[in-house]
Amino acid sequence: MPPVRVATVQYAIGQDVEQNLTKCLRFIDLACAPADGPKPSLILLPELCNHPSRYRDQNHAYEIALSIPGPFVDAVSARARTHATHIAMNATVKGPQPRVFDTTILIGPDGRIIGTHEKQYLFGHENDCISIGRNPGRVFETAIGRIGLYICQEGLIPESSRCLAVEGAQILLNPLNSGGPDEGALHVPARAAENRFWVISCNNVGPIPGGHARNFVGGSEIVDPMGRIVAKASENEEEVVYATIVPEEADDKRVGRDNDLLADRRPELYGLLTATNEEVPVCALPADEILPRVRVSAVQVSFEGEVSQTLDRTIETIREVASGGTRVVVLPELSLFDRDRIAADPAGSSRTSADALTRFKGLARETGIHIVASLVEADAGRYFSTAYLVGPTGEVIGKYRQVHLWSTERRWAAPGDDFPVFTTPFGRIGMMIGYDCLMPEAARILAFKGADIIAFPCAWRVDWEPRLGVVERAAENRLCLIAAARADSDVARGSMIIQADRFPCFPHWWIRSPIPAECSPGNGMHVSAGLAAMYGRDKRDYDKTDQVRNRRPEFYGALLRAPERSRV
């Protein structure tokens, strides 16, 4: 299949449906007459092309909504046929009276409707007059590639786009109606990177009538499968943005050497993703529980040529942060070891780890702190990459065996088979290690199990992991995250601490795009911050919009499907 020219069309939408149709058709014509370059084979229009989403009541919403077929959709279909191009438009569409659905309509170059998608996860006031989508997302086979559809708020949780990735989508179309810059800056590129597909988004510009922000923020963009923005519109201008994409690039899910972002999933462990709210533990936890604020530190160390030297420096740094009031310390992924040499002698590494764990227990008891240490564990002839949570009395409160193993770890380690969460005085702690962060399922399950804090020993391996991945894991689950990175990580970024913000906050998008506290790369560095873990108990990111309770788990069966290797 040859490269495909695509366009995202950003403009302001008003209150008059007829005027909106006229403008819509004018911008389609404009997009199909570029000043330079070929005509696009695919055009994406913004969310709610017919009318912004504020209505007087349900009857008003139904009156405004379109019919399929109907004059508005028929006119856009005629333009698709005239220009021989694919067009994706979004509008409110009539269902059984008085129900209305926020619907994306994918039209082929012959003017026929290829498929539709109804929004499954609604934002705030949309719940007043718009009904939740009735069907799971689908991937549509077209002449220009396999296309999946998702809509605005659906991108703030991982399930909708992840299901489309498992179903084989190469291109995702995401119409937006957003007054927050977080979608273009974080969520859209994060979904592209973690699933390795192209994402085209299209936002509105201009005033938001009676809305949650003053203006729509534009920023429509085209993002490649590495999460890199290849074309982006302004924040406030009506304009058309083009790019040439290669859909087949999305078939290659490989990352690093011998790793695959879909094939390395562990769907046999993901059953909780399709559980009802009654079955999800976090829904039974008190949202108003008072937890004490706690100072935490991510200590950034890595192998310095000798395990004993590295351990001594680690203990010295832990003492330093503990003297400053830190009560929780997280150490990097297998930080005492040269990662490339563990496979040569995992038994020796496990014995060294056992000795180090003994010292960490004594240090925790001496300083009265919690320590999360990533070590090599031996058990019945098998070895595991294991994170231990050591408590202030010197006991091991619990441990986590890494579930998703990087290719070099698979040479010596067996995978774990659970995502445990442990109770502490300042909140419930879950743990991830390394490759787990690139799989959105890991943090999602920890959140469902009630983790308030994720302790994350890591070694940044791909550039989008610290730039997008770790922040998205905190944002999409509304929890705190402590990422302790090896000083010799492949990507030169420091360790990070991310706080879950209090709900509500102003502006509203701050809660959806937390800003990490980060230290500089380098050995012996650390970053410390105070965390209020109780803020993450409330999973709302806006009024009437809960990141757990408003899921549609009955639509997520694809997440439990056995993985396949990349199609390359």
C-alpha positions in Angstrom: 0.0 0.0 0.0 1.4 3.4 -0.9 1.8 6.3 1.5 -1.4 8.1 2.3 -2.0 11.9 2.4 -4.2 12.9 5.3 -5.7 16.2 6.5 -7.1 17.4 9.8 -9.5 20.3 9.5 -9.8 22.7 12.5 -12.5 25.3 12.6 -15.0 27.0 14.9 -18.5 25.6 15.2 -21.5 27.8 16.1 -25.1 27.4 17.2 -26.7 27.3 13.8 -26.8 23.9 12.3 -27.3 25.1 8.7 -24.4 27.5 9.0 -22.3 24.7 10.5 -23.0 22.5 7.5 -22.1 25.3 5.1 -18.8 25.8 6.9 -18.1 22.1 7.1 -18.5 21.8 3.3 -16.4 24.8 2.6 -13.5 23.4 4.7 -13.8 20.0 3.0 -13.4 21.8 -0.4 -10.5 23.8 1.0 -8.8 20.7 2.3 -9.1 19.1 -1.1 -7.4 22.1 -2.8 -4.0 22.3 -1.1 -1.6 25.0 -2.1 1.1 22.4 -2.5 1.2 18.6 -2.4 -1.5 16.1 -3.4 -5.1 16.0 -2.4 -5.7 14.1 0.8 -7.2 10.6 0.8 -8.6 11.1 4.3 -10.0 14.1 6.0 -11.0 14.3 9.7 -13.4 17.0 11.0 -13.9 18.1 14.6 -16.2 16.6 17.2 -19.8 17.8 17.1 -19.8 19.4 13.7 -23.5 20.1 13.8 -23.6 21.9 17.2 -21.6 22.4 20.4 -22.6 20.1 23.2 -24.6 22.5 25.4 -28.4 22.0 25.2 -31.4 23.4 27.1 -32.7 19.9 27.8 -33.0 16.5 26.3 -35.7 17.6 23.8 -33.4 20.3 22.5 -30.6 17.9 22.1 -32.8 15.5 20.1 -34.1 18.4 18.0 -30.5 19.4 17.1 -29.3 15.9 16.5 -28.9 14.6 12.9 -30.5 11.6 11.3 -28.7 9.0 9.2 -29.5 9.3 6.3 -30.3 13.0 6.5 -29.5 16.3 4.9 -26.3 17.0 6.8 -24.7 13.6 6.5 -25.9 13.3 2.9 -24.2 16.6 2.0 -20.9 15.5 3.5 -21.2 12.1 1.7 -21.8 13.9 -1.6 -18.6 15.9 -1.0 -16.7 12.7 -0.3 -17.9 11.3 -3.6 -17.1 14.6 -5.4 -13.6 14.7 -4.1 -13.1 10.8 -4.1 -11.8 10.9 -0.6 -12.5 9.4 2.8 -14.1 11.8 5.3 -14.7 11.2 9.0 -17.2 13.6 10.6 -18.6 13.7 14.1 -22.1 14.9 15.2 -24.9 14.2 17.6 -27.1 11.6 16.0 -30.7 10.6 16.8 -31.4 7.3 18.4 -34.7 6.0 19.7 -36.4 9.1 20.9 -35.3 11.0 23.0 -31.8 9.4 23.0 -28.9 11.1 21.2 -25.5 9.7 20.6 -22.1 11.5 20.0 -21.2 9.6 16.8 -18.3 9.6 14.4 -19.3 8.7 10.8 -16.6 7.3 8.5 -17.6 7.9 4.8 -15.8 6.3 1.9 -14.7 7.9 -1.4 -17.8 6.6 -3.1 -20.0 8.6 -0.6 -21.1 5.5 1.3 -20.9 5.1 5.0 -18.2 2.6 5.9 -19.0 2.6 9.6 -19.9 4.6 12.8 -18.8 4.8 16.4 -20.8 6.1 19.3 -18.9 7.7 22.2 -18.6 5.3 25.2 -17.1 7.6 27.8 -18.7 11.0 28.2 -17.4 14.2 29.6 -19.2 16.1 32.4 -22.3 17.8 31.1 -22.5 15.5 28.1 -24.1 13.0 30.4 -27.1 15.3 30.8 -28.4 15.0 27.2 -26.2 12.5 25.4 -26.5 8.7 25.8 -23.6 6.4 26.2 -22.6 4.4 23.1 -24.3 1.1 22.6 -21.5 -1.0 20.9 -17.8 -1.7 21.2 -15.3 0.0 18.9 -14.6 -1.6 15.6 -11.7 -1.5 13.1 -12.8 -0.8 9.5 -10.9 -2.2 6.5 -10.5 0.5 3.9 -8.5 1.1 0.7 -6.1 3.3 2.7 -5.6 1.1 5.8 -7.4 -0.3 8.8 -9.1 2.5 10.6 -10.3 2.7 14.2 -12.5 5.4 15.7 -12.5 6.9 19.2 -13.8 10.2 20.5 -12.2 12.8 22.7 -12.7 11.8 26.4 -12.3 8.1 25.4 -8.6 8.8 25.0 -8.2 9.8 28.7 -8.5 6.1 29.7 -6.6 3.4 27.9 -9.2 0.8 27.1 -10.9 2.1 23.9 -7.7 2.7 22.0 -6.1 -0.5 23.3 -8.9 -2.6 22.1 -8.6 -1.1 18.7 -4.8 -1.9 18.7 -5.5 -5.5 19.6 -8.1 -5.6 16.8 -5.4 -4.5 14.3 -6.0 -0.8 13.7 -3.3 1.1 11.8 -4.9 4.6 11.9 -7.0 6.0 14.7 -9.2 9.0 14.2 -9.9 11.1 17.2 -12.3 14.1 16.9 -12.0 16.5 19.9 -14.2 19.1 21.5 -11.6 20.1 24.1 -10.8 23.2 26.1 -7.7 21.6 27.7 -4.3 21.4 26.1 -3.6 18.0 27.8 -5.1 15.9 25.0 -2.8 17.2 22.3 0.2 17.4 24.6 -0.2 14.1 26.4 -3.1 11.7 25.7 -3.1 11.7 21.9 0.7 11.0 21.5 0.7 8.6 24.4 -2.0 6.5 22.8 -0.1 6.5 19.5 3.2 5.4 21.2 1.9 2.7 23.6 -0.1 1.1 20.8 2.3 1.8 17.8 -0.3 3.2 15.5 -1.0 6.5 13.7 -3.4 8.9 15.5 -5.1 11.9 13.7 -6.9 14.3 16.0 -9.1 17.3 15.2 -10.2 19.9 17.7 -12.4 22.9 17.6 -11.3 26.5 18.0 -13.2 29.6 19.2 -15.4 30.3 22.3 -17.0 27.5 24.3 -20.7 28.4 24.9 -21.4 28.1 28.6 -18.6 25.6 28.9 -15.9 24.3 31.2 -13.2 26.7 29.7 -13.3 29.9 27.8 -12.1 28.6 24.4 -11.4 25.4 22.6 -7.7 25.0 22.4 -7.2 23.8 18.8 -3.9 21.9 18.5 -5.2 19.4 16.0 -2.4 17.0 15.2 -1.1 14.0 13.3 1.0 11.7 15.4 3.2 8.8 14.2 3.5 5.3 15.9 6.4 6.5 18.1 4.3 9.3 19.6 6.0 12.0 17.6 3.9 14.9 16.4 4.5 15.2 12.6 2.0 18.0 12.0 0.1 20.3 14.4 -2.4 23.1 14.0 -2.3 26.4 16.1 -4.2 26.9 19.3 -6.7 29.5 17.9 -6.7 29.6 14.1 -9.0 27.9 11.6 -6.8 25.9 9.4 -6.1 22.6 7.5 -3.0 20.6 8.5 -1.6 17.8 6.3 0.8 15.0 6.5 1.8 11.9 4.5 1.6 8.7 6.6 2.6 5.1 6.0 -0.2 2.9 7.6 1.9 -0.3 7.4 4.4 1.2 9.9 1.7 0.6 12.5 2.0 -3.2 11.9 5.5 -3.2 13.5 4.9 -3.3 17.3 8.6 -4.1 18.1 10.4 -2.0 20.6 14.0 -2.5 21.4 15.4 -5.9 20.4 13.0 -8.9 20.5 10.2 -7.1 22.3 6.7 -6.5 20.9 4.2 -4.1 22.6 1.2 -6.3 21.8 2.7 -9.8 21.7 4.4 -9.3 25.1 1.0 -8.6 26.8 -0.2 -11.1 29.4 -4.0 -11.1 28.8 -4.4 -14.2 30.9 -3.7 -11.9 33.9 -6.0 -9.0 32.7 -9.4 -10.4 33.8 -10.1 -7.4 36.1 -10.2 -5.1 33.1 -13.5 -6.6 32.1 -14.9 -6.7 35.7 -18.0 -4.7 36.7 -17.7 -1.9 39.2 -19.1 -4.2 41.9 -16.2 -6.5 41.2 -13.5 -3.8 41.1 -11.9 -3.4 44.6 -11.2 0.4 44.3 -14.9 1.1 43.9 -15.5 -0.3 47.4 -12.8 1.8 49.1 -13.9 5.0 50.9 -13.1 8.0 48.7 -12.9 10.3 51.7 -10.5 8.3 53.8 -8.0 10.6 55.5 -4.4 9.5 54.8 -1.3 11.4 56.2 0.8 13.3 53.8 4.2 11.5 53.3 7.6 12.6 51.9 9.0 10.2 49.3 12.2 9.9 47.4 13.3 8.3 44.2 17.0 7.5 44.6 18.9 7.4 41.3 21.8 5.0 41.4 23.1 2.2 39.2 25.9 -0.3 39.0 29.3 1.3 39.5 31.6 -1.6 38.7 31.3 -3.5 42.0 28.1 -4.5 43.7 29.5 -3.8 47.2 30.5 -0.2 46.1 27.1 0.4 44.6 25.3 -1.0 47.7 27.4 1.2 50.0 26.6 4.3 47.9 22.9 3.4 47.8 22.7 3.0 51.6 24.6 6.3 52.0 22.0 8.1 49.8 19.1 6.5 51.6 20.4 7.7 54.9 20.7 11.2 53.4 17.1 11.4 52.2 15.8 9.8 55.4 17.5 12.5 57.5 15.6 15.0 55.4 12.2 13.5 56.4 11.7 11.0 53.6 9.5 8.0 54.8 9.4 6.1 51.5 12.4 5.4 49.3 12.2 3.7 45.8 15.4 2.4 44.2 15.9 1.8 40.5 15.5 -1.4 38.5 18.1 -4.0 39.5 20.3 -1.0 40.4 23.0 -3.1 42.2 23.8 -5.0 39.0 25.1 -4.7 35.5 21.9 -5.8 33.8 23.7 -7.5 30.9 25.6 -9.8 33.2 22.8 -11.2 35.4 21.9 -13.9 32.8 25.5 -15.3 33.1 25.0 -16.0 36.9 21.5 -15.5 38.1 22.2 -17.7 41.1 25.1 -15.5 42.2 22.9 -12.4 41.6 20.2 -13.9 43.8 22.6 -14.6 46.7 24.0 -11.0 46.4 20.4 -9.8 46.4 19.5 -11.8 49.5 22.5 -10.2 51.3 21.5 -6.7 50.1 17.9 -7.3 51.2 19.2 -8.1 54.7 21.0 -4.8 54.8 17.9 -2.9 53.5 15.8 -4.5 56.3 18.3 -3.3 58.9 18.4 0.2 57.3 14.6 0.5 57.2 14.4 -0.5 60.9 17.2 1.9 61.8 15.7 4.9 60.0 12.0 4.0 60.4 11.3 4.2 56.6 9.8 2.1 53.9 12.2 0.9 51.1 11.3 -0.5 47.7 14.2 -2.4 46.3 14.5 -4.2 42.9 16.5 -7.4 43.3 17.0 -10.9 41.9 14.9 -13.5 43.7 15.5 -17.3 43.7 12.7 -19.7 44.3 12.6 -23.4 43.6 15.1 -23.3 40.8 13.6 -20.3 39.1 14.7 -16.6 39.2 12.5 -13.5 39.3 13.0 -9.8 38.9 11.4 -8.9 42.1 10.5 -5.6 43.9 10.4 -5.9 47.7 8.5 -3.5 50.0 10.4 -3.4 53.2 8.6 -1.8 56.2 10.0 0.4 59.1 10.3 -2.6 61.5 12.5 -4.4 59.0 9.9 -6.8 57.8 9.1 -7.5 54.1 5.5 -6.2 53.8 5.2 -7.7 50.3 6.9 -8.4 47.0 6.1 -8.1 43.3 7.5 -10.3 40.6 7.8 -8.5 37.3 5.0 -9.6 35.0 6.2 -8.1 31.6 9.8 -9.1 31.0 12.2 -7.2 28.6 14.0 -9.5 26.2 17.3 -9.5 28.2 15.4 -10.4 31.3 13.7 -13.3 29.6 17.1 -15.0 29.3 17.2 -15.5 33.1 13.9 -14.6 34.7 10.6 -16.2 35.0 7.6 -13.9 34.7 5.4 -13.1 37.7 1.6 -13.8 37.6 0.0 -11.2 39.9 -0.3 -7.4 40.6 -0.4 -7.2 44.4 -1.2 -4.1 46.4 -0.1 -3.6 50.0 -1.5 -1.4 52.8 0.7 1.1 54.6 -0.2 4.0 56.9 -0.1 6.6 54.1 -1.9 4.6 51.4 -2.0 1.4 49.4 1.2 0.7 47.4 1.4 -1.3 44.2 4.6 -1.9 42.2 5.7 -2.1 38.6 9.2 -2.8 37.2 10.7 -1.7 33.9 8.8 -2.9 30.9 5.5 -3.0 32.8 5.1 0.8 32.3 4.9 0.3 28.5 1.9 -1.9 29.0 -1.1 0.2 30.2 -2.7 -2.9 31.6 -0.3 -3.1 34.5 -0.9 0.3 36.1 -4.6 0.0 35.3 -5.0 -3.2 37.2 -3.1 -1.8 40.2 -5.5 1.2 40.2 -8.5 -1.1 40.1 -7.1 -3.0 43.0 -6.9 0.2 45.0 -3.3 1.3 44.7 -2.9 4.9 45.8 0.8 4.9 45.0 2.7 3.0 42.4 6.4 2.5 43.2 8.2 2.0 39.9 11.9 0.9 39.7 12.8 1.5 36.1 15.5 2.1 33.5 14.2 4.3 30.8 14.5 2.3 27.5 12.5 4.3 24.9 12.3 8.0 24.6 8.5 8.2 25.0 8.5 6.3 28.3 9.6 9.3 30.5 8.1 11.8 28.1 4.6 10.3 27.8 4.3 6.8 29.3 4.9 7.3 33.0 2.9 10.5 33.1 0.0 8.9 31.3 0.0 6.0 33.8 -0.5 8.4 36.6 -3.0 10.6 34.8 -5.2 7.9 33.4 -5.5 6.2 36.8 -5.6 9.3 39.1 -2.8 8.0 41.4 0.6 8.9 42.6 3.7 7.4 41.0 7.3 7.2 42.1 9.6 6.3 39.2 13.2 5.6 40.3 15.4 5.4 37.1 18.8 3.9 36.7 21.5 6.5 36.2 22.7 4.5 33.2 19.3 4.3 31.5 19.3 4.2 27.7 17.3 7.5 27.7 18.9 10.4 29.5 16.1 11.5 31.8 16.0 11.6 35.5 13.8 9.9 38.2 10.3 11.3 38.7 7.6 11.7 41.3 4.0 12.4 40.2 1.3 13.7 42.6 -2.4 13.0 42.0 -4.1 16.3 42.2 -7.1 17.1 44.4 -10.5 17.0 42.7 -11.8 19.5 41.7 -9.1 21.7 40.5 -8.8 24.7 38.2 -8.2 24.7 35.4 -9.8 21.3 35.1 -7.1 19.8 32.8 -4.4 20.0 35.4 -5.8 16.9 37.1 -5.5 15.1 33.7 -1.9 16.1 33.0 0.2 16.1 36.1 3.6 17.7 36.0 6.4 15.4 37.5 9.0 16.5 39.9 12.2 15.3 38.2 15.9 15.2 39.0 18.7 15.5 36.5 20.2 12.3 35.0 23.3 11.0 36.7 24.5 8.7 39.5 23.8 9.6 43.1 21.0 12.0 42.3 17.6 11.9 43.9 14.2 13.6 43.8 12.0 14.1 46.8 8.4 15.4 47.2 5.4 15.2 49.5 2.5 13.1 48.4 -1.1 13.2 49.5 -2.2 9.8 48.3 -5.8 10.3 49.3 -6.3 12.7 46.5 -6.2 9.7 44.1 -9.1 7.9 45.8 -11.5 10.1 43.9 -11.3 8.9 40.3 -13.2 11.8 38.8 -11.3 14.0 36.4 -14.4 16.2 35.9 -17.9 16.4 37.3 -19.9 13.2 36.3 -16.8 11.7 34.7 -15.1 8.9 36.7 -12.1 7.1 35.2 -13.1 3.8 36.7 -16.8 3.8 37.3 -17.7 5.2 33.8 -15.7 2.5 31.9 -17.6 0.1 29.6 -16.0 -3.2 30.7 -18.6 -5.2 28.6 -16.8 -3.8 25.5 -13.3 -4.7 26.5 -13.2 -8.4 25.7 -10.5 -7.9 23.1 -8.1 -7.1 26.0 -8.3 -10.7 27.1 -7.4 -12.1 23.7 -4.2 -14.1 23.3 -1.5 -11.9 21.7 -0.1 -12.2 18.3 3.3 -11.2 16.9 3.7 -8.1 14.8 2.4 -8.3 11.2 5.8 -7.6 9.7 
